[in-house]
Amino acid sequence: MLLLTRKLGENIRIGDDVKITIVEVKGNHVKLGIDAPPSVKVHREEIYERIQQERREQALKDANDTPGTQGK
């Protein structure tokens, strides 16, 4: 894991298309601004985990709904 130290208003670049800006710091909370093209999905970790769980559940449902797989 790469660890970086940034101050308020400073940026981090990821590749050519993603820029992360330190917008606000209050106590142990940091507000980030993220500039990224629409093709780059950006989620908080808990949202990402929920999306992945929903995809796994849908894949299982689809596999169970496929003809010839009942009872396996």
PQR file of N, CA, C, O and H, with PARSE charges and radii, in Angstrom:
ATOM      1  N   MET A   1       0.854  -1.172   0.000 -0.4000 1.5000
ATOM      2  CA  MET A   1       0.000   0.000   0.000 -0.0000 2.0000
ATOM      3  C   MET A   1       0.899   1.233   0.000  0.5500 1.7000
ATOM      4  O   MET A   1       1.836   1.328   0.793 -0.5500 1.4000
ATOM      5  N   LEU A   2       0.615   2.149  -0.869 -0.4000 1.5000
ATOM      6  CA  LEU A   2       1.320   3.427  -0.921 -0.0000 2.0000
ATOM      7  C   LEU A   2       0.670   4.379   0.075  0.5500 1.7000
ATOM      8  O   LEU A   2      -0.548   4.554   0.058 -0.5500 1.4000
ATOM      9  H   LEU A   2      -0.146   2.072  -1.513  0.4000 1.0000
ATOM     10  N   LEU A   3       1.458   4.987   0.930 -0.4000 1.5000
ATOM     11  CA  LEU A   3       0.954   5.976   1.886 -0.0000 2.0000
ATOM     12  C   LEU A   3       1.475   7.350   1.484  0.5500 1.7000
ATOM     13  O   LEU A   3       2.672   7.524   1.254 -0.5500 1.4000
ATOM     14  H   LEU A   3       2.448   4.845   0.943  0.4000 1.0000
ATOM     15  N   LEU A   4       0.582   8.312   1.403 -0.4000 1.5000
ATOM     16  CA  LEU A   4       0.934   9.677   1.020 -0.0000 2.0000
ATOM     17  C   LEU A   4       0.448  10.651   2.080  0.5500 1.7000
ATOM     18  O   LEU A   4      -0.595  10.441   2.700 -0.5500 1.4000
ATOM     19  H   LEU A   4      -0.390   8.170   1.591  0.4000 1.0000
ATOM     20  N   THR A   5       1.198  11.701   2.280 -0.4000 1.5000
ATOM     21  CA  THR A   5       0.788  12.779   3.173 -0.0000 2.0000
ATOM     22  C   THR A   5       0.458  13.987   2.311  0.5500 1.7000
ATOM     23  O   THR A   5       1.254  14.395   1.466 -0.5500 1.4000
ATOM     24  H   THR A   5       2.045  11.872   1.776  0.4000 1.0000
ATOM     25  N   ARG A   6      -0.719  14.553   2.531 -0.4000 1.5000
ATOM     26  CA  ARG A   6      -1.156  15.722   1.769 -0.0000 2.0000
ATOM     27  C   ARG A   6      -1.726  16.743   2.737  0.5500 1.7000
ATOM     28  O   ARG A   6      -2.218  16.394   3.810 -0.5500 1.4000
ATOM     29  H   ARG A   6      -1.366  14.222   3.217  0.4000 1.0000
ATOM     30  N   LYS A   7      -1.653  17.995   2.348 -0.4000 1.5000
ATOM     31  CA  LYS A   7      -2.241  19.084   3.128 -0.0000 2.0000
ATOM     32  C   LYS A   7      -3.522  19.546   2.456  0.5500 1.7000
ATOM     33  O   LYS A   7      -3.794  19.219   1.301 -0.5500 1.4000
ATOM     34  H   LYS A   7      -1.254  18.278   1.476  0.4000 1.0000
ATOM     35  N   LEU A   8      -4.296  20.309   3.200 -0.4000 1.5000
ATOM     36  CA  LEU A   8      -5.531  20.878   2.682 -0.0000 2.0000
ATOM     37  C   LEU A   8      -5.269  21.571   1.352  0.5500 1.7000
ATOM     38  O   LEU A   8      -4.345  22.377   1.241 -0.5500 1.4000
ATOM     39  H   LEU A   8      -4.075  20.575   4.138  0.4000 1.0000
ATOM     40  N   GLY A   9      -6.071  21.261   0.352 -0.4000 1.5000
ATOM     41  CA  GLY A   9      -5.952  21.870  -0.968 -0.0000 2.0000
ATOM     42  C   GLY A   9      -4.982  21.163  -1.898  0.5500 1.7000
ATOM     43  O   GLY A   9      -4.938  21.472  -3.089 -0.5500 1.4000
ATOM     44  H   GLY A   9      -6.821  20.606   0.443  0.4000 1.0000
ATOM     45  N   GLU A  10      -4.203  20.221  -1.382 -0.4000 1.5000
ATOM     46  CA  GLU A  10      -3.260  19.503  -2.236 -0.0000 2.0000
ATOM     47  C   GLU A  10      -3.956  18.327  -2.925  0.5500 1.7000
ATOM     48  O   GLU A  10      -5.046  17.911  -2.532 -0.5500 1.4000
ATOM     49  H   GLU A  10      -4.239  19.969  -0.414  0.4000 1.0000
ATOM     50  N   ASN A  11      -3.299  17.804  -3.961 -0.4000 1.5000
ATOM     51  CA  ASN A  11      -3.904  16.780  -4.813 -0.0000 2.0000
ATOM     52  C   ASN A  11      -3.075  15.512  -4.851  0.5500 1.7000
ATOM     53  O   ASN A  11      -1.892  15.496  -4.509 -0.5500 1.4000
ATOM     54  H   ASN A  11      -2.413  18.141  -4.280  0.4000 1.0000
ATOM     55  N   ILE A  12      -3.735  14.460  -5.276 -0.4000 1.5000
ATOM     56  CA  ILE A  12      -3.109  13.184  -5.613 -0.0000 2.0000
ATOM     57  C   ILE A  12      -3.628  12.823  -6.997  0.5500 1.7000
ATOM     58  O   ILE A  12      -4.814  12.993  -7.280 -0.5500 1.4000
ATOM     59  H   ILE A  12      -4.695  14.474  -5.553  0.4000 1.0000
ATOM     60  N   ARG A  13      -2.753  12.329  -7.856 -0.4000 1.5000
ATOM     61  CA  ARG A  13      -3.150  11.882  -9.190 -0.0000 2.0000
ATOM     62  C   ARG A  13      -3.067  10.369  -9.266  0.5500 1.7000
ATOM     63  O   ARG A  13      -2.121   9.757  -8.770 -0.5500 1.4000
ATOM     64  H   ARG A  13      -1.790  12.190  -7.626  0.4000 1.0000
ATOM     65  N   ILE A  14      -4.067   9.777  -9.890 -0.4000 1.5000
ATOM     66  CA  ILE A  14      -4.061   8.349 -10.185 -0.0000 2.0000
ATOM     67  C   ILE A  14      -4.193   8.225 -11.696  0.5500 1.7000
ATOM     68  O   ILE A  14      -5.246   8.507 -12.269 -0.5500 1.4000
ATOM     69  H   ILE A  14      -4.836  10.273 -10.293  0.4000 1.0000
ATOM     70  N   GLY A  15      -3.117   7.802 -12.323 -0.4000 1.5000
ATOM     71  CA  GLY A  15      -3.105   7.759 -13.780 -0.0000 2.0000
ATOM     72  C   GLY A  15      -3.242   9.164 -14.336  0.5500 1.7000
ATOM     73  O   GLY A  15      -2.917  10.144 -13.667 -0.5500 1.4000
ATOM     74  H   GLY A  15      -2.262   7.573 -11.857  0.4000 1.0000
ATOM     75  N   ASP A  16      -3.727   9.252 -15.570 -0.4000 1.5000
ATOM     76  CA  ASP A  16      -3.886  10.548 -16.230 -0.0000 2.0000
ATOM     77  C   ASP A  16      -5.247  11.174 -15.980  0.5500 1.7000
ATOM     78  O   ASP A  16      -5.417  12.379 -16.170 -0.5500 1.4000
ATOM     79  H   ASP A  16      -3.991   8.456 -16.114  0.4000 1.0000
ATOM     80  N   ASP A  17      -6.229  10.367 -15.553 -0.4000 1.5000
ATOM     81  CA  ASP A  17      -7.617  10.827 -15.555 -0.0000 2.0000
ATOM     82  C   ASP A  17      -8.244  11.058 -14.185  0.5500 1.7000
ATOM     83  O   ASP A  17      -9.348  11.598 -14.106 -0.5500 1.4000
ATOM     84  H   ASP A  17      -6.091   9.388 -15.399  0.4000 1.0000
ATOM     85  N   VAL A  18      -7.578  10.668 -13.115 -0.4000 1.5000
ATOM     86  CA  VAL A  18      -8.198  10.765 -11.791 -0.0000 2.0000
ATOM     87  C   VAL A  18      -7.382  11.709 -10.911  0.5500 1.7000
ATOM     88  O   VAL A  18      -6.171  11.554 -10.755 -0.5500 1.4000
ATOM     89  H   VAL A  18      -6.681  10.230 -13.179  0.4000 1.0000
ATOM     90  N   LYS A  19      -8.081  12.694 -10.342 -0.4000 1.5000
ATOM     91  CA  LYS A  19      -7.448  13.632  -9.416 -0.0000 2.0000
ATOM     92  C   LYS A  19      -8.242  13.643  -8.123  0.5500 1.7000
ATOM     93  O   LYS A  19      -9.463  13.806  -8.133 -0.5500 1.4000
ATOM     94  H   LYS A  19      -9.065  12.820 -10.469  0.4000 1.0000
ATOM     95  N   ILE A  20      -7.541  13.468  -7.008 -0.4000 1.5000
ATOM     96  CA  ILE A  20      -8.150  13.504  -5.683 -0.0000 2.0000
ATOM     97  C   ILE A  20      -7.615  14.731  -4.962  0.5500 1.7000
ATOM     98  O   ILE A  20      -6.403  14.930  -4.878 -0.5500 1.4000
ATOM     99  H   ILE A  20      -6.550  13.336  -7.000  0.4000 1.0000
ATOM    100  N   THR A  21      -8.521  15.553  -4.442 -0.4000 1.5000
ATOM    101  CA  THR A  21      -8.153  16.787  -3.751 -0.0000 2.0000
ATOM    102  C   THR A  21      -8.586  16.706  -2.292  0.5500 1.7000
ATOM    103  O   THR A  21      -9.699  16.272  -1.994 -0.5500 1.4000
ATOM    104  H   THR A  21      -9.506  15.392  -4.510  0.4000 1.0000
ATOM    105  N   ILE A  22      -7.708  17.123  -1.386 -0.4000 1.5000
ATOM    106  CA  ILE A  22      -8.068  17.224   0.026 -0.0000 2.0000
ATOM    107  C   ILE A  22      -8.860  18.521   0.174  0.5500 1.7000
ATOM    108  O   ILE A  22      -8.299  19.611   0.062 -0.5500 1.4000
ATOM    109  H   ILE A  22      -6.804  17.475  -1.628  0.4000 1.0000
ATOM    110  N   VAL A  23     -10.161  18.405   0.425 -0.4000 1.5000
ATOM    111  CA  VAL A  23     -11.059  19.555   0.446 -0.0000 2.0000
ATOM    112  C   VAL A  23     -11.237  20.113   1.855  0.5500 1.7000
ATOM    113  O   VAL A  23     -11.308  21.327   2.046 -0.5500 1.4000
ATOM    114  H   VAL A  23     -10.618  17.520   0.516  0.4000 1.0000
ATOM    115  N   GLU A  24     -11.309  19.210   2.849 -0.4000 1.5000
ATOM    116  CA  GLU A  24     -11.572  19.660   4.215 -0.0000 2.0000
ATOM    117  C   GLU A  24     -11.020  18.636   5.204  0.5500 1.7000
ATOM    118  O   GLU A  24     -11.056  17.431   4.956 -0.5500 1.4000
ATOM    119  H   GLU A  24     -11.251  18.224   2.694  0.4000 1.0000
ATOM    120  N   VAL A  25     -10.516  19.132   6.314 -0.4000 1.5000
ATOM    121  CA  VAL A  25     -10.051  18.270   7.400 -0.0000 2.0000
ATOM    122  C   VAL A  25     -10.658  18.797   8.698  0.5500 1.7000
ATOM    123  O   VAL A  25     -10.444  19.952   9.069 -0.5500 1.4000
ATOM    124  H   VAL A  25     -10.486  20.111   6.515  0.4000 1.0000
ATOM    125  N   LYS A  26     -11.421  17.936   9.389 -0.4000 1.5000
ATOM    126  CA  LYS A  26     -12.026  18.290  10.680 -0.0000 2.0000
ATOM    127  C   LYS A  26     -11.792  17.133  11.628  0.5500 1.7000
ATOM    128  O   LYS A  26     -12.403  16.073  11.486 -0.5500 1.4000
ATOM    129  H   LYS A  26     -11.595  16.998   9.087  0.4000 1.0000
ATOM    130  N   GLY A  27     -10.915  17.329  12.587 -0.4000 1.5000
ATOM    131  CA  GLY A  27     -10.611  16.248  13.526 -0.0000 2.0000
ATOM    132  C   GLY A  27     -10.068  15.045  12.784  0.5500 1.7000
ATOM    133  O   GLY A  27      -9.061  15.136  12.082 -0.5500 1.4000
ATOM    134  H   GLY A  27     -10.419  18.190  12.703  0.4000 1.0000
ATOM    135  N   ASN A  28     -10.751  13.901  12.947 -0.4000 1.5000
ATOM    136  CA  ASN A  28     -10.302  12.700  12.252 -0.0000 2.0000
ATOM    137  C   ASN A  28     -11.099  12.421  10.979  0.5500 1.7000
ATOM    138  O   ASN A  28     -11.093  11.296  10.478 -0.5500 1.4000
ATOM    139  H   ASN A  28     -11.569  13.827  13.517  0.4000 1.0000
ATOM    140  N   HIS A  29     -11.785  13.438  10.453 -0.4000 1.5000
ATOM    141  CA  HIS A  29     -12.545  13.312   9.209 -0.0000 2.0000
ATOM    142  C   HIS A  29     -11.862  14.108   8.106  0.5500 1.7000
ATOM    143  O   HIS A  29     -11.416  15.236   8.317 -0.5500 1.4000
ATOM    144  H   HIS A  29     -11.790  14.351  10.860  0.4000 1.0000
ATOM    145  N   VAL A  30     -11.790  13.507   6.938 -0.4000 1.5000
ATOM    146  CA  VAL A  30     -11.203  14.168   5.773 -0.0000 2.0000
ATOM    147  C   VAL A  30     -12.229  14.144   4.655  0.5500 1.7000
ATOM    148  O   VAL A  30     -12.790  13.091   4.355 -0.5500 1.4000
ATOM    149  H   VAL A  30     -12.153  12.591   6.766  0.4000 1.0000
ATOM    150  N   LYS A  31     -12.482  15.287   4.037 -0.4000 1.5000
ATOM    151  CA  LYS A  31     -13.378  15.360   2.893 -0.0000 2.0000
ATOM    152  C   LYS A  31     -12.524  15.395   1.635  0.5500 1.7000
ATOM    153  O   LYS A  31     -11.636  16.237   1.497 -0.5500 1.4000
ATOM    154  H   LYS A  31     -12.026  16.142   4.281  0.4000 1.0000
ATOM    155  N   LEU A  32     -12.803  14.473   0.721 -0.4000 1.5000
ATOM    156  CA  LEU A  32     -12.058  14.375  -0.524 -0.0000 2.0000
ATOM    157  C   LEU A  32     -12.929  14.808  -1.689  0.5500 1.7000
ATOM    158  O   LEU A  32     -14.130  14.539  -1.713 -0.5500 1.4000
ATOM    159  H   LEU A  32     -13.525  13.790   0.834  0.4000 1.0000
ATOM    160  N   GLY A  33     -12.321  15.475  -2.648 -0.4000 1.5000
ATOM    161  CA  GLY A  33     -12.962  15.753  -3.923 -0.0000 2.0000
ATOM    162  C   GLY A  33     -12.325  14.843  -4.952  0.5500 1.7000
ATOM    163  O   GLY A  33     -11.100  14.736  -5.011 -0.5500 1.4000
ATOM    164  H   GLY A  33     -11.345  15.694  -2.629  0.4000 1.0000
ATOM    165  N   ILE A  34     -13.143  14.182  -5.766 -0.4000 1.5000
ATOM    166  CA  ILE A  34     -12.614  13.237  -6.745 -0.0000 2.0000
ATOM    167  C   ILE A  34     -13.088  13.645  -8.127  0.5500 1.7000
ATOM    168  O   ILE A  34     -14.288  13.689  -8.398 -0.5500 1.4000
ATOM    169  H   ILE A  34     -14.138  14.268  -5.718  0.4000 1.0000
ATOM    170  N   ASP A  35     -12.131  13.943  -8.999 -0.4000 1.5000
ATOM    171  CA  ASP A  35     -12.407  14.209 -10.410 -0.0000 2.0000
ATOM    172  C   ASP A  35     -12.019  12.967 -11.186  0.5500 1.7000
ATOM    173  O   ASP A  35     -10.851  12.577 -11.202 -0.5500 1.4000
ATOM    174  H   ASP A  35     -11.157  13.907  -8.779  0.4000 1.0000
ATOM    175  N   ALA A  36     -13.003  12.341 -11.835 -0.4000 1.5000
ATOM    176  CA  ALA A  36     -12.741  11.135 -12.611 -0.0000 2.0000
ATOM    177  C   ALA A  36     -13.725  11.080 -13.771  0.5500 1.7000
ATOM    178  O   ALA A  36     -14.836  11.600 -13.665 -0.5500 1.4000
ATOM    179  H   ALA A  36     -13.951  12.658 -11.822  0.4000 1.0000
ATOM    180  N   PRO A  37     -13.333  10.460 -14.871 -0.5600 1.5000
ATOM    181  CA  PRO A  37     -14.268  10.325 -15.987  0.2800 2.0000
ATOM    182  C   PRO A  37     -15.427   9.406 -15.598  0.5500 1.7000
ATOM    183  O   PRO A  37     -15.295   8.599 -14.678 -0.5500 1.4000
ATOM    184  N   PRO A  38     -16.556   9.523 -16.290 -0.5600 1.5000
ATOM    185  CA  PRO A  38     -17.728   8.704 -15.954  0.2800 2.0000
ATOM    186  C   PRO A  38     -17.459   7.201 -16.017  0.5500 1.7000
ATOM    187  O   PRO A  38     -18.141   6.424 -15.349 -0.5500 1.4000
ATOM    188  N   SER A  39     -16.488   6.791 -16.800 -0.4000 1.5000
ATOM    189  CA  SER A  39     -16.191   5.360 -16.924 -0.0000 2.0000
ATOM    190  C   SER A  39     -15.518   4.790 -15.680  0.5500 1.7000
ATOM    191  O   SER A  39     -15.444   3.572 -15.521 -0.5500 1.4000
ATOM    192  H   SER A  39     -15.934   7.422 -17.343  0.4000 1.0000
ATOM    193  N   VAL A  40     -15.026   5.661 -14.794 -0.4000 1.5000
ATOM    194  CA  VAL A  40     -14.370   5.212 -13.559 -0.0000 2.0000
ATOM    195  C   VAL A  40     -15.400   5.229 -12.436  0.5500 1.7000
ATOM    196  O   VAL A  40     -15.910   6.286 -12.065 -0.5500 1.4000
ATOM    197  H   VAL A  40     -15.087   6.651 -14.923  0.4000 1.0000
ATOM    198  N   LYS A  41     -15.698   4.062 -11.906 -0.4000 1.5000
ATOM    199  CA  LYS A  41     -16.665   3.955 -10.816 -0.0000 2.0000
ATOM    200  C   LYS A  41     -15.983   4.318  -9.501  0.5500 1.7000
ATOM    201  O   LYS A  41     -14.912   3.796  -9.190 -0.5500 1.4000
ATOM    202  H   LYS A  41     -15.283   3.204 -12.208  0.4000 1.0000
ATOM    203  N   VAL A  42     -16.599   5.209  -8.731 -0.4000 1.5000
ATOM    204  CA  VAL A  42     -16.055   5.635  -7.441 -0.0000 2.0000
ATOM    205  C   VAL A  42     -17.139   5.420  -6.387  0.5500 1.7000
ATOM    206  O   VAL A  42     -18.228   5.986  -6.482 -0.5500 1.4000
ATOM    207  H   VAL A  42     -17.469   5.633  -8.984  0.4000 1.0000
ATOM    208  N   HIS A  43     -16.832   4.596  -5.381 -0.4000 1.5000
ATOM    209  CA  HIS A  43     -17.790   4.287  -4.318 -0.0000 2.0000
ATOM    210  C   HIS A  43     -17.090   4.318  -2.966  0.5500 1.7000
ATOM    211  O   HIS A  43     -15.890   4.058  -2.879 -0.5500 1.4000
ATOM    212  H   HIS A  43     -15.947   4.136  -5.304  0.4000 1.0000
ATOM    213  N   ARG A  44     -17.830   4.633  -1.923 -0.4000 1.5000
ATOM    214  CA  ARG A  44     -17.341   4.389  -0.566 -0.0000 2.0000
ATOM    215  C   ARG A  44     -17.246   2.871  -0.388  0.5500 1.7000
ATOM    216  O   ARG A  44     -17.973   2.122  -1.040 -0.5500 1.4000
ATOM    217  H   ARG A  44     -18.805   4.845  -1.993  0.4000 1.0000
ATOM    218  N   GLU A  45     -16.357   2.423   0.489 -0.4000 1.5000
ATOM    219  CA  GLU A  45     -16.127   0.983   0.665 -0.0000 2.0000
ATOM    220  C   GLU A  45     -17.407   0.221   0.992  0.5500 1.7000
ATOM    221  O   GLU A  45     -17.651  -0.846   0.427 -0.5500 1.4000
ATOM    222  H   GLU A  45     -15.766   3.032   1.019  0.4000 1.0000
ATOM    223  N   GLU A  46     -18.234   0.761   1.906 -0.4000 1.5000
ATOM    224  CA  GLU A  46     -19.438   0.028   2.299 -0.0000 2.0000
ATOM    225  C   GLU A  46     -20.430  -0.098   1.143  0.5500 1.7000
ATOM    226  O   GLU A  46     -21.150  -1.094   1.058 -0.5500 1.4000
ATOM    227  H   GLU A  46     -18.036   1.627   2.365  0.4000 1.0000
ATOM    228  N   ILE A  47     -20.479   0.886   0.263 -0.4000 1.5000
ATOM    229  CA  ILE A  47     -21.353   0.807  -0.911 -0.0000 2.0000
ATOM    230  C   ILE A  47     -20.806  -0.219  -1.895  0.5500 1.7000
ATOM    231  O   ILE A  47     -21.564  -1.021  -2.441 -0.5500 1.4000
ATOM    232  H   ILE A  47     -19.895   1.694   0.332  0.4000 1.0000
ATOM    233  N   TYR A  48     -19.500  -0.198  -2.122 -0.4000 1.5000
ATOM    234  CA  TYR A  48     -18.858  -1.162  -3.014 -0.0000 2.0000
ATOM    235  C   TYR A  48     -19.130  -2.592  -2.535  0.5500 1.7000
ATOM    236  O   TYR A  48     -19.472  -3.459  -3.339 -0.5500 1.4000
ATOM    237  H   TYR A  48     -18.885   0.454  -1.678  0.4000 1.0000
ATOM    238  N   GLU A  49     -18.980  -2.838  -1.239 -0.4000 1.5000
ATOM    239  CA  GLU A  49     -19.224  -4.174  -0.690 -0.0000 2.0000
ATOM    240  C   GLU A  49     -20.672  -4.600  -0.886  0.5500 1.7000
ATOM    241  O   GLU A  49     -20.940  -5.763  -1.186 -0.5500 1.4000
ATOM    242  H   GLU A  49     -18.702  -2.134  -0.586  0.4000 1.0000
ATOM    243  N   ARG A  50     -21.610  -3.669  -0.718 -0.4000 1.5000
ATOM    244  CA  ARG A  50     -23.028  -3.991  -0.923 -0.0000 2.0000
ATOM    245  C   ARG A  50     -23.297  -4.348  -2.385  0.5500 1.7000
ATOM    246  O   ARG A  50     -24.024  -5.301  -2.664 -0.5500 1.4000
ATOM    247  H   ARG A  50     -21.392  -2.724  -0.474  0.4000 1.0000
ATOM    248  N   ILE A  51     -22.719  -3.594  -3.314 -0.4000 1.5000
ATOM    249  CA  ILE A  51     -22.875  -3.878  -4.746 -0.0000 2.0000
ATOM    250  C   ILE A  51     -22.336  -5.270  -5.062  0.5500 1.7000
ATOM    251  O   ILE A  51     -22.980  -6.040  -5.775 -0.5500 1.4000
ATOM    252  H   ILE A  51     -22.129  -2.819  -3.087  0.4000 1.0000
ATOM    253  N   GLN A  52     -21.153  -5.596  -4.533 -0.4000 1.5000
ATOM    254  CA  GLN A  52     -20.560  -6.910  -4.786 -0.0000 2.0000
ATOM    255  C   GLN A  52     -21.440  -8.025  -4.225  0.5500 1.7000
ATOM    256  O   GLN A  52     -21.613  -9.054  -4.877 -0.5500 1.4000
ATOM    257  H   GLN A  52     -20.630  -4.971  -3.954  0.4000 1.0000
ATOM    258  N   GLN A  53     -21.995  -7.841  -3.038 -0.4000 1.5000
ATOM    259  CA  GLN A  53     -22.878  -8.843  -2.438 -0.0000 2.0000
ATOM    260  C   GLN A  53     -24.135  -9.024  -3.284  0.5500 1.7000
ATOM    261  O   GLN A  53     -24.576 -10.153  -3.501 -0.5500 1.4000
ATOM    262  H   GLN A  53     -21.855  -7.004  -2.508  0.4000 1.0000
ATOM    263  N   GLU A  54     -24.713  -7.929  -3.763 -0.4000 1.5000
ATOM    264  CA  GLU A  54     -25.905  -8.020  -4.608 -0.0000 2.0000
ATOM    265  C   GLU A  54     -25.592  -8.753  -5.899  0.5500 1.7000
ATOM    266  O   GLU A  54     -26.421  -9.524  -6.384 -0.5500 1.4000
ATOM    267  H   GLU A  54     -24.355  -7.012  -3.587  0.4000 1.0000
ATOM    268  N   ARG A  55     -24.413  -8.530  -6.467 -0.4000 1.5000
ATOM    269  CA  ARG A  55     -24.010  -9.238  -7.693 -0.0000 2.0000
ATOM    270  C   ARG A  55     -23.854 -10.730  -7.436  0.5500 1.7000
ATOM    271  O   ARG A  55     -24.276 -11.551  -8.251 -0.5500 1.4000
ATOM    272  H   ARG A  55     -23.740  -7.904  -6.073  0.4000 1.0000
ATOM    273  N   ARG A  56     -23.246 -11.086  -6.296 -0.4000 1.5000
ATOM    274  CA  ARG A  56     -23.095 -12.513  -5.959 -0.0000 2.0000
ATOM    275  C   ARG A  56     -24.464 -13.168  -5.793  0.5500 1.7000
ATOM    276  O   ARG A  56     -24.693 -14.272  -6.287 -0.5500 1.4000
ATOM    277  H   ARG A  56     -22.903 -10.419  -5.633  0.4000 1.0000
ATOM    278  N   GLU A  57     -25.367 -12.487  -5.098 -0.4000 1.5000
ATOM    279  CA  GLU A  57     -26.708 -13.033  -4.890 -0.0000 2.0000
ATOM    280  C   GLU A  57     -27.445 -13.184  -6.212  0.5500 1.7000
ATOM    281  O   GLU A  57     -28.135 -14.183  -6.420 -0.5500 1.4000
ATOM    282  H   GLU A  57     -25.180 -11.590  -4.696  0.4000 1.0000
ATOM    283  N   GLN A  58     -27.313 -12.215  -7.106 -0.4000 1.5000
ATOM    284  CA  GLN A  58     -27.975 -12.292  -8.405 -0.0000 2.0000
ATOM    285  C   GLN A  58     -27.393 -13.422  -9.246  0.5500 1.7000
ATOM    286  O   GLN A  58     -28.132 -14.120  -9.941 -0.5500 1.4000
ATOM    287  H   GLN A  58     -26.753 -11.404  -6.936  0.4000 1.0000
ATOM    288  N   ALA A  59     -26.083 -13.609  -9.191 -0.4000 1.5000
ATOM    289  CA  ALA A  59     -25.447 -14.697  -9.942 -0.0000 2.0000
ATOM    290  C   ALA A  59     -25.950 -16.053  -9.448  0.5500 1.7000
ATOM    291  O   ALA A  59     -26.213 -16.945 -10.255 -0.5500 1.4000
ATOM    292  H   ALA A  59     -25.482 -13.043  -8.626  0.4000 1.0000
ATOM    293  N   LEU A  60     -26.087 -16.214  -8.129 -0.4000 1.5000
ATOM    294  CA  LEU A  60     -26.627 -17.463  -7.586 -0.0000 2.0000
ATOM    295  C   LEU A  60     -28.071 -17.676  -8.016  0.5500 1.7000
ATOM    296  O   LEU A  60     -28.460 -18.785  -8.380 -0.5500 1.4000
ATOM    297  H   LEU A  60     -25.873 -15.489  -7.474  0.4000 1.0000
ATOM    298  N   LYS A  61     -28.859 -16.616  -7.973 -0.4000 1.5000
ATOM    299  CA  LYS A  61     -30.261 -16.704  -8.389 -0.0000 2.0000
ATOM    300  C   LYS A  61     -30.348 -17.084  -9.855  0.5500 1.7000
ATOM    301  O   LYS A  61     -31.137 -17.951 -10.230 -0.5500 1.4000
ATOM    302  H   LYS A  61     -28.543 -15.715  -7.677  0.4000 1.0000
ATOM    303  N   ASP A  62     -29.531 -16.430 -10.694 -0.4000 1.5000
ATOM    304  CA  ASP A  62     -29.535 -16.733 -12.124 -0.0000 2.0000
ATOM    305  C   ASP A  62     -29.122 -18.183 -12.374  0.5500 1.7000
ATOM    306  O   ASP A  62     -29.702 -18.854 -13.228 -0.5500 1.4000
ATOM    307  H   ASP A  62     -28.890 -15.726 -10.389  0.4000 1.0000
ATOM    308  N   ALA A  63     -28.123 -18.669 -11.634 -0.4000 1.5000
ATOM    309  CA  ALA A  63     -27.675 -20.053 -11.797 -0.0000 2.0000
ATOM    310  C   ALA A  63     -28.782 -21.020 -11.394  0.5500 1.7000
ATOM    311  O   ALA A  63     -28.964 -22.053 -12.038 -0.5500 1.4000
ATOM    312  H   ALA A  63     -27.652 -18.124 -10.940  0.4000 1.0000
ATOM    313  N   ASN A  64     -29.518 -20.700 -10.343 -0.4000 1.5000
ATOM    314  CA  ASN A  64     -30.614 -21.565  -9.892 -0.0000 2.0000
ATOM    315  C   ASN A  64     -31.812 -21.508 -10.821  0.5500 1.7000
ATOM    316  O   ASN A  64     -32.593 -22.457 -10.876 -0.5500 1.4000
ATOM    317  H   ASN A  64     -29.371 -19.860  -9.820  0.4000 1.0000
ATOM    318  N   ASP A  65     -31.973 -20.408 -11.554 -0.4000 1.5000
ATOM    319  CA  ASP A  65     -33.090 -20.255 -12.479 -0.0000 2.0000
ATOM    320  C   ASP A  65     -32.798 -20.843 -13.851  0.5500 1.7000
ATOM    321  O   ASP A  65     -33.699 -20.924 -14.685 -0.5500 1.4000
ATOM    322  H   ASP A  65     -31.338 -19.636 -11.509  0.4000 1.0000
ATOM    323  N   THR A  66     -31.562 -21.255 -14.103 -0.4000 1.5000
ATOM    324  CA  THR A  66     -31.182 -21.791 -15.408 -0.0000 2.0000
ATOM    325  C   THR A  66     -31.762 -23.193 -15.563  0.5500 1.7000
ATOM    326  O   THR A  66     -31.578 -24.035 -14.684 -0.5500 1.4000
ATOM    327  H   THR A  66     -30.830 -21.189 -13.425  0.4000 1.0000
ATOM    328  N   PRO A  67     -32.473 -23.460 -16.688 -0.5600 1.5000
ATOM    329  CA  PRO A  67     -33.047 -24.795 -16.895  0.2800 2.0000
ATOM    330  C   PRO A  67     -31.958 -25.867 -16.844  0.5500 1.7000
ATOM    331  O   PRO A  67     -30.849 -25.667 -17.337 -0.5500 1.4000
ATOM    332  N   GLY A  68     -32.294 -26.998 -16.242 -0.4000 1.5000
ATOM    333  CA  GLY A  68     -31.359 -28.112 -16.160 -0.0000 2.0000
ATOM    334  C   GLY A  68     -30.454 -28.061 -14.955  0.5500 1.7000
ATOM    335  O   GLY A  68     -29.652 -28.972 -14.750 -0.5500 1.4000
ATOM    336  H   GLY A  68     -33.196 -27.160 -15.841  0.4000 1.0000
ATOM    337  N   THR A  69     -30.561 -27.008 -14.143 -0.4000 1.5000
ATOM    338  CA  THR A  69     -29.703 -26.921 -12.956 -0.0000 2.0000
ATOM    339  C   THR A  69     -30.506 -27.092 -11.677  0.5500 1.7000
ATOM    340  O   THR A  69     -29.945 -27.003 -10.585 -0.5500 1.4000
ATOM    341  H   THR A  69     -31.213 -26.268 -14.309  0.4000 1.0000
ATOM    342  N   GLN A  70     -31.801 -27.336 -11.787 -0.4000 1.5000
ATOM    343  CA  GLN A  70     -32.625 -27.479 -10.591 -0.0000 2.0000
ATOM    344  C   GLN A  70     -32.195 -28.716  -9.812  0.5500 1.7000
ATOM    345  O   GLN A  70     -31.977 -29.782 -10.389 -0.5500 1.4000
ATOM    346  H   GLN A  70     -32.257 -27.408 -12.675  0.4000 1.0000
ATOM    347  N   GLY A  71     -32.078 -28.567  -8.520 -0.4000 1.5000
ATOM    348  CA  GLY A  71     -31.755 -29.692  -7.666 -0.0000 2.0000
ATOM    349  C   GLY A  71     -30.284 -30.039  -7.615  0.5500 1.7000
ATOM    350  O   GLY A  71     -29.916 -31.050  -7.017 -0.5500 1.4000
ATOM    351  H   GLY A  71     -32.255 -27.701  -8.051  0.4000 1.0000
ATOM    352  N   LYS A  72     -29.441 -29.239  -8.216 -0.4000 1.5000
ATOM    353  CA  LYS A  72     -28.004 -29.528  -8.194 -0.0000 2.0000
ATOM    354  C   LYS A  72     -27.333 -28.779  -7.092  0.5500 1.7000
ATOM    355  O   LYS A  72     -26.120 -28.895  -6.916 -0.5500 1.4000
ATOM    356  H   LYS A  72     -29.740 -28.417  -8.701  0.4000 1.0000
TER
END
